[in-house]
Amino acid sequence: MLSMTGAYEFIDRLVRQLKERRQWASRNRVSCFRVYDREDVGFPFLIDLYEDRLVWSVLTENDADEVPEDLFALASEATGISRAKFHIKTRQKQHGKEQYTKVAEDQEMLVVREGGLKFLVNLTDYLDTGLFLDHRWTRSYVRDLSAGMKVLNLFAYTGSFTVYAVHGGAFETTTLDLSQNYLDWAKKNLELNDLAGSRHRFVRRDVMEYLRTETKPRFDVIVLDPPTFSNSKKMDGTLDIQRDHPELITRCLKLLNPEGVLVFSNNFQKFRLDTAALPPCGIKEVTSFTLPKDFKKTAHRSWLISPLGAPELTLKKLELS
């Protein structure tokens, strides 16, 4: 059981952080953002604001670490956000694809706004909501790269990169994931923005199996944002991003047109890019451009990787301080 010791100090910090982040979010036209990203002793929370709702992820070692209801009552009174708009989740150390496993059956979907687009999020049924907020700027860069392009979105989840790509004028997109549930969600996100069309395909396949069978260059932009680890029963073998990223990147490069670009990212905090195991190519880390202010430096890392001889891309900072 988590104690109430230091609760008022935590509430003061939460209120101050929420005020500062709202001002920053207003300048950047952001309506969904991380409010609190700390693991203080006694109060280990990740707290995100989705429009007018707070999603609390309680970081615990076991189910016995319950949060006193009094703490949520204090937070509601201090922030002015109704307790009914708090969504509480318990997040233990994850294995495989547990972050995608259902933890409830409430099916409470909410439409949120980001970058002039709309997305369906589920604030109750999964550990993650369907929209990774730390990649809001990465999505915007993909939109800027996609005009007239053929785009491949791997490990697509709910298709947010695809929505941005199509909004940016992508000629054709292929959205690939092993989960039919997430592909259906991705279709709904595209339809929600009136962007659906016959040139935008949704493919249910194991990414590694797909990359091993497709070998001809045909894409101008590929988005590769894999999980750290996966052992889904639907896939052949396991995926370990540190072990498998050289093969993933190498095979993606084979699918790129000569002037194409691979947008590669992952959130494994101990990740090391093994450049020696990659074929000759252009590599540029762009984490300082894609990682937003409301997230810790370890939220993700990202790179632009291109075939040798492709023009180097220059990114402009999107975030206002």
C-alpha positions as CSV (number, residue, x, y, z in Angstrom):
1,M,0.0,0.0,0.0
2,L,1.4,3.4,-1.0
3,S,1.3,5.8,1.9
4,M,0.0,9.4,2.0
5,T,3.3,10.7,3.4
6,G,4.3,13.7,1.3
7,A,0.9,13.8,-0.5
8,Y,0.6,17.6,-0.3
9,E,4.1,18.1,-1.6
10,F,3.2,15.8,-4.5
11,I,-0.1,17.7,-5.2
12,D,1.7,21.0,-5.2
13,R,4.2,19.7,-7.7
14,L,1.5,18.3,-9.8
15,V,-0.5,21.5,-9.9
16,R,2.6,23.6,-10.7
17,Q,3.6,21.2,-13.5
18,L,0.1,21.1,-15.0
19,K,0.0,24.9,-15.1
20,E,3.4,25.1,-16.8
21,R,2.6,22.4,-19.3
22,R,-0.7,23.9,-20.2
23,Q,1.0,27.2,-21.1
24,W,3.6,25.3,-23.1
25,A,0.9,23.2,-24.8
26,S,-1.1,26.3,-25.7
27,R,1.9,27.8,-27.5
28,N,2.5,24.5,-29.4
29,R,-1.3,23.8,-30.1
30,V,-1.0,20.6,-28.2
31,S,-4.1,19.2,-26.3
32,C,-2.6,15.8,-25.1
33,F,0.6,15.8,-23.2
34,R,2.5,14.3,-20.3
35,V,1.9,16.2,-17.0
36,Y,4.1,14.2,-14.6
37,D,6.9,11.9,-15.4
38,R,8.7,11.0,-12.2
39,E,9.2,8.0,-9.9
40,D,9.4,9.7,-6.5
41,V,9.5,7.4,-3.5
42,G,5.9,6.7,-2.5
43,F,4.4,8.3,-5.5
44,P,5.7,6.6,-8.7
45,F,3.3,8.0,-11.4
46,L,3.2,8.7,-15.0
47,I,0.3,11.2,-15.6
48,D,-1.0,12.2,-19.0
49,L,-3.6,14.8,-20.0
50,Y,-5.9,13.8,-22.9
51,E,-8.0,16.9,-23.6
52,D,-9.7,17.3,-20.2
53,R,-9.0,13.9,-18.7
54,L,-6.1,12.6,-16.7
55,V,-4.7,9.1,-17.2
56,W,-2.7,7.9,-14.2
57,S,-0.2,5.0,-14.7
58,V,0.8,3.8,-11.3
59,L,4.2,2.2,-11.5
60,T,4.3,-0.8,-9.1
61,E,6.2,-3.9,-8.2
62,N,3.0,-5.8,-7.4
63,D,-0.8,-5.5,-7.2
64,A,-0.6,-4.8,-3.5
65,D,0.7,-1.3,-4.2
66,E,-2.6,0.4,-4.2
67,V,-3.0,4.2,-4.2
68,P,-5.2,5.7,-1.5
69,E,-8.4,7.2,-2.9
70,D,-7.7,10.3,-0.7
71,L,-4.8,11.1,-3.0
72,F,-7.0,11.2,-6.1
73,A,-9.6,13.3,-4.2
74,L,-6.9,15.8,-3.3
75,A,-5.6,15.9,-6.9
76,S,-9.1,16.5,-8.2
77,E,-9.8,19.4,-5.9
78,A,-6.4,21.0,-6.6
79,T,-6.4,20.6,-10.4
80,G,-10.1,21.4,-10.9
81,I,-10.5,18.2,-12.9
82,S,-13.4,16.0,-11.9
83,R,-12.5,12.7,-10.2
84,A,-14.8,11.1,-12.8
85,K,-12.3,12.2,-15.5
86,F,-9.4,10.4,-13.8
87,H,-8.5,7.0,-15.4
88,I,-6.3,4.9,-13.2
89,K,-4.1,2.1,-14.4
90,T,-1.5,-0.2,-12.7
91,R,1.6,-0.6,-14.7
92,Q,4.0,-3.3,-13.6
93,K,7.2,-4.3,-15.4
94,Q,6.2,-5.4,-18.9
95,H,7.1,-8.6,-20.7
96,G,6.6,-9.1,-24.4
97,K,3.4,-7.4,-25.7
98,E,1.7,-7.0,-22.3
99,Q,1.4,-3.3,-23.0
100,Y,-1.1,-4.3,-25.7
101,T,-3.0,-6.7,-23.6
102,K,-6.4,-5.7,-22.4
103,V,-6.7,-4.8,-18.8
104,A,-10.5,-3.9,-18.9
105,E,-13.5,-4.1,-21.1
106,D,-15.0,-0.7,-20.7
107,Q,-14.5,0.2,-24.4
108,E,-14.5,3.9,-23.6
109,M,-13.2,5.6,-26.7
110,L,-12.4,9.3,-26.9
111,V,-11.6,11.5,-29.9
112,V,-8.6,13.7,-29.3
113,R,-6.9,16.2,-31.5
114,E,-3.2,16.4,-32.5
115,G,-1.5,18.3,-35.3
116,G,-4.8,19.3,-36.9
117,L,-5.9,15.7,-36.9
118,K,-8.3,13.5,-34.9
119,F,-7.5,10.2,-33.2
120,L,-9.4,7.6,-31.3
121,V,-7.9,6.7,-28.0
122,N,-9.0,4.2,-25.4
123,L,-8.3,5.5,-21.9
124,T,-9.4,2.4,-20.0
125,D,-8.9,-1.0,-21.7
126,Y,-5.1,-1.1,-22.3
127,L,-2.0,0.1,-20.6
128,D,-1.4,2.3,-23.6
129,T,-4.1,4.5,-25.0
130,G,-3.5,4.0,-28.8
131,L,-1.5,7.2,-29.3
132,F,2.1,7.5,-28.1
133,L,2.4,11.2,-27.1
134,D,6.2,11.2,-27.2
135,H,6.1,10.8,-31.0
136,R,4.0,13.8,-31.8
137,W,6.9,15.6,-33.5
138,T,8.1,12.5,-35.2
139,R,4.6,12.1,-36.8
140,S,4.8,15.7,-38.0
141,Y,8.2,15.1,-39.6
142,V,6.7,12.0,-41.4
143,R,3.9,14.2,-42.7
144,D,6.4,16.7,-44.0
145,L,8.3,13.9,-45.8
146,S,5.3,12.2,-47.4
147,A,4.0,14.5,-50.1
148,G,3.7,12.4,-53.3
149,M,5.5,9.5,-51.7
150,K,4.9,5.8,-51.2
151,V,5.0,5.1,-47.4
152,L,5.4,1.9,-45.4
153,N,4.4,1.9,-41.8
154,L,5.7,-1.1,-39.9
155,F,4.6,-2.2,-36.4
156,A,1.9,0.3,-37.2
157,Y,-0.2,-0.1,-34.0
158,T,-3.2,2.2,-34.4
159,G,-1.8,3.8,-37.6
160,S,-1.1,7.4,-36.4
161,F,2.0,7.7,-38.6
162,T,-0.2,6.6,-41.5
163,V,-2.8,9.3,-40.8
164,Y,-0.1,11.9,-40.7
165,A,1.5,10.6,-43.9
166,V,-1.8,10.6,-45.8
167,H,-2.6,14.1,-44.5
168,G,0.8,15.2,-45.8
169,G,-0.1,14.0,-49.3
170,A,1.3,10.5,-49.5
171,F,0.4,8.9,-52.8
172,E,0.2,5.4,-51.4
173,T,0.5,3.9,-47.9
174,T,0.9,0.3,-46.6
175,T,0.1,-0.1,-42.9
176,L,1.4,-3.3,-41.5
177,D,0.7,-4.9,-38.1
178,L,0.2,-8.4,-36.7
179,S,-3.0,-7.4,-34.8
180,Q,-6.2,-7.2,-36.7
181,N,-7.7,-5.2,-33.8
182,Y,-5.1,-2.5,-34.3
183,L,-5.4,-2.5,-38.0
184,D,-9.2,-1.9,-37.7
185,W,-8.4,0.9,-35.2
186,A,-6.0,2.4,-37.8
187,K,-8.7,2.3,-40.5
188,K,-11.1,4.1,-38.2
189,N,-8.4,6.8,-37.5
190,L,-8.0,7.3,-41.2
191,E,-11.8,7.4,-41.8
192,L,-12.2,9.8,-38.8
193,N,-10.1,12.3,-40.8
194,D,-11.8,11.7,-44.2
195,L,-8.5,10.3,-45.5
196,A,-9.4,6.7,-46.4
197,G,-9.0,5.5,-50.0
198,S,-8.1,2.6,-52.2
199,R,-4.4,3.5,-52.3
200,H,-4.1,3.1,-48.6
201,R,-3.6,-0.6,-47.7
202,F,-3.8,-2.4,-44.4
203,V,-1.8,-5.7,-44.1
204,R,-1.9,-8.2,-41.3
205,R,1.5,-9.8,-41.3
206,D,4.5,-10.4,-39.1
207,V,7.0,-7.6,-39.9
208,M,10.1,-9.8,-40.0
209,E,8.4,-12.3,-42.2
210,Y,7.2,-9.5,-44.5
211,L,10.7,-8.0,-44.8
212,R,12.2,-11.4,-45.6
213,T,9.9,-12.0,-48.5
214,E,9.6,-8.5,-49.9
215,T,12.9,-7.5,-51.5
216,K,12.3,-5.0,-54.3
217,P,12.7,-1.3,-53.7
218,R,9.3,0.4,-53.9
219,F,8.9,2.8,-50.9
220,D,10.1,6.4,-50.5
221,V,9.5,6.6,-46.7
222,I,9.5,3.7,-44.2
223,V,8.5,4.2,-40.6
224,L,10.0,1.6,-38.3
225,D,9.1,2.0,-34.6
226,P,9.3,-1.6,-33.1
227,P,8.6,-2.7,-29.6
228,T,11.6,-3.5,-27.4
229,F,10.6,-7.1,-27.2
230,S,7.8,-9.3,-28.5
231,N,6.9,-12.9,-28.1
232,S,3.5,-12.9,-29.7
233,K,2.1,-16.4,-30.4
234,K,1.1,-15.1,-33.9
235,M,4.7,-14.5,-34.9
236,D,7.5,-16.9,-35.8
237,G,10.1,-16.7,-33.0
238,T,10.7,-13.6,-30.9
239,L,11.7,-10.0,-31.5
240,D,14.5,-8.4,-29.5
241,I,15.2,-4.9,-30.8
242,Q,18.8,-4.8,-29.6
243,R,19.5,-8.2,-31.2
244,D,17.4,-7.8,-34.3
245,H,17.6,-4.1,-35.3
246,P,20.5,-4.7,-37.8
247,E,18.4,-7.1,-39.8
248,L,15.3,-5.0,-39.6
249,I,17.2,-1.9,-40.8
250,T,19.1,-3.7,-43.5
251,R,15.9,-5.3,-44.9
252,C,14.1,-1.9,-44.8
253,L,17.0,-0.3,-46.8
254,K,16.4,-2.9,-49.5
255,L,12.8,-1.7,-49.8
256,L,13.7,1.9,-50.1
257,N,14.0,3.8,-53.4
258,P,17.5,5.3,-54.0
259,E,16.5,8.7,-52.5
260,G,14.2,7.2,-49.8
261,V,14.4,7.5,-46.0
262,L,13.8,5.2,-43.1
263,V,12.5,6.8,-39.9
264,F,13.7,4.5,-37.2
265,S,13.0,4.8,-33.5
266,N,12.6,2.7,-30.3
267,N,12.2,3.3,-26.6
268,F,14.7,0.7,-25.2
269,Q,16.6,2.8,-22.7
270,K,19.8,0.8,-23.1
271,F,19.7,0.6,-26.9
272,R,22.9,0.9,-28.9
273,L,22.8,1.3,-32.7
274,D,25.2,-1.3,-34.1
275,T,26.5,0.7,-37.1
276,A,29.1,-1.9,-37.8
277,A,26.4,-4.5,-38.5
278,L,24.7,-2.3,-41.1
279,P,25.5,-1.9,-44.8
280,P,26.9,1.4,-46.0
281,C,24.2,4.0,-45.6
282,G,23.5,7.5,-44.3
283,I,22.7,7.7,-40.6
284,K,21.6,10.8,-38.7
285,E,20.3,10.7,-35.2
286,V,17.4,13.2,-34.8
287,T,16.2,12.5,-31.2
288,S,16.8,16.1,-30.2
289,F,14.2,17.1,-32.9
290,T,11.6,14.4,-32.2
291,L,11.6,14.2,-28.4
292,P,9.2,16.7,-26.9
293,K,9.7,18.8,-23.8
294,D,7.1,17.0,-21.8
295,F,9.0,13.7,-21.9
296,K,12.2,12.5,-20.4
297,K,15.3,12.1,-22.6
298,T,14.9,8.3,-22.3
299,A,11.4,8.2,-23.8
300,H,12.7,7.3,-27.2
301,R,15.6,7.7,-29.6
302,S,15.2,8.3,-33.4
303,W,17.3,8.3,-36.6
304,L,16.9,9.0,-40.3
305,I,18.6,6.3,-42.3
306,S,19.0,6.4,-46.1
307,P,20.6,4.5,-48.9
308,L,24.2,5.5,-49.6
309,G,24.2,8.6,-51.9
310,A,20.7,9.8,-50.9
311,P,20.5,13.5,-50.1
312,E,20.8,14.3,-46.4
313,L,17.6,15.6,-44.9
314,T,17.6,18.7,-42.7
315,L,15.0,19.0,-40.0
316,K,13.7,22.3,-38.6
317,K,12.7,22.5,-34.9
318,L,9.0,22.2,-34.6
319,E,8.6,22.8,-30.9
320,L,8.2,26.2,-29.3
321,S,10.0,26.7,-26.0
